Amino acid sequence: MGSDAPGGDSRRETCENCCRETPHDVTVDLLVERAADSSLARRPYRVSTCREFGAESRQAIGQT
């Protein structure tokens, strides 16, 4: 994971677009997924968006 950025509300993380450490906005979103039994389920995802390039990565929370 990244570290807190000084004086801001973003974090510094490695950007998947340019492979450099850049400021990112990090949020948690609930996304609807279709479960195996055809029902719908909500699952939390960590969403990290690079402030310089706009590249976004999503990772399911609690994923093993």
C-alpha positions as CSV (number, residue, x, y, z in Angstrom):
1,M,0.0,0.0,0.0
2,G,1.0,3.6,-0.2
3,S,1.7,6.2,2.4
4,D,-0.3,9.3,3.3
5,A,0.5,12.4,1.2
6,P,1.6,15.4,3.2
7,G,-1.0,18.1,3.4
8,G,-3.6,16.4,1.2
9,D,-6.4,14.0,1.1
10,S,-4.8,11.6,-1.3
11,R,-2.3,8.8,-0.9
12,R,0.9,8.1,-2.8
13,E,0.8,4.8,-4.6
14,T,2.4,3.1,-7.6
15,C,0.5,4.0,-10.7
16,E,-0.4,1.0,-12.9
17,N,-0.2,3.3,-15.9
18,C,3.4,4.7,-15.6
19,C,4.8,2.6,-12.7
20,R,5.8,5.7,-10.7
21,E,4.6,6.7,-7.3
22,T,2.0,9.4,-7.8
23,P,-0.9,10.9,-5.7
24,H,-4.1,8.8,-5.8
25,D,-7.6,9.2,-4.6
26,V,-8.8,6.1,-2.8
27,T,-12.5,5.2,-2.2
28,V,-14.5,2.2,-1.4
29,D,-17.4,1.3,-3.7
30,L,-20.2,-1.3,-3.4
31,L,-20.6,-3.0,-6.7
32,V,-23.4,-5.4,-7.7
33,E,-22.2,-8.8,-8.9
34,R,-24.2,-11.7,-10.1
35,A,-23.8,-14.7,-7.8
36,A,-23.6,-18.3,-8.9
37,D,-27.3,-18.9,-8.0
38,S,-28.4,-16.0,-10.3
39,S,-29.1,-13.7,-7.4
40,L,-27.4,-10.3,-7.1
41,A,-24.9,-9.5,-4.4
42,R,-23.1,-6.3,-3.4
43,R,-19.4,-6.5,-2.7
44,P,-17.0,-3.8,-1.5
45,Y,-14.1,-2.8,-3.8
46,R,-11.1,-0.5,-3.1
47,V,-10.9,1.9,-6.0
48,S,-7.6,3.8,-6.5
49,T,-7.5,6.6,-9.1
50,C,-4.2,8.3,-10.1
51,R,-4.5,12.1,-9.9
52,E,-1.9,12.6,-12.7
53,F,-3.1,10.1,-15.3
54,G,-6.6,9.1,-14.3
55,A,-5.7,5.4,-14.3
56,E,-8.0,3.5,-12.1
57,S,-7.6,0.1,-10.3
58,R,-10.2,-1.9,-8.4
59,Q,-9.6,-4.7,-5.9
60,A,-12.2,-6.6,-4.1
61,I,-12.0,-6.2,-0.3
62,G,-11.7,-9.4,1.5
63,Q,-10.5,-11.3,-1.6
64,T,-8.1,-14.1,-0.8
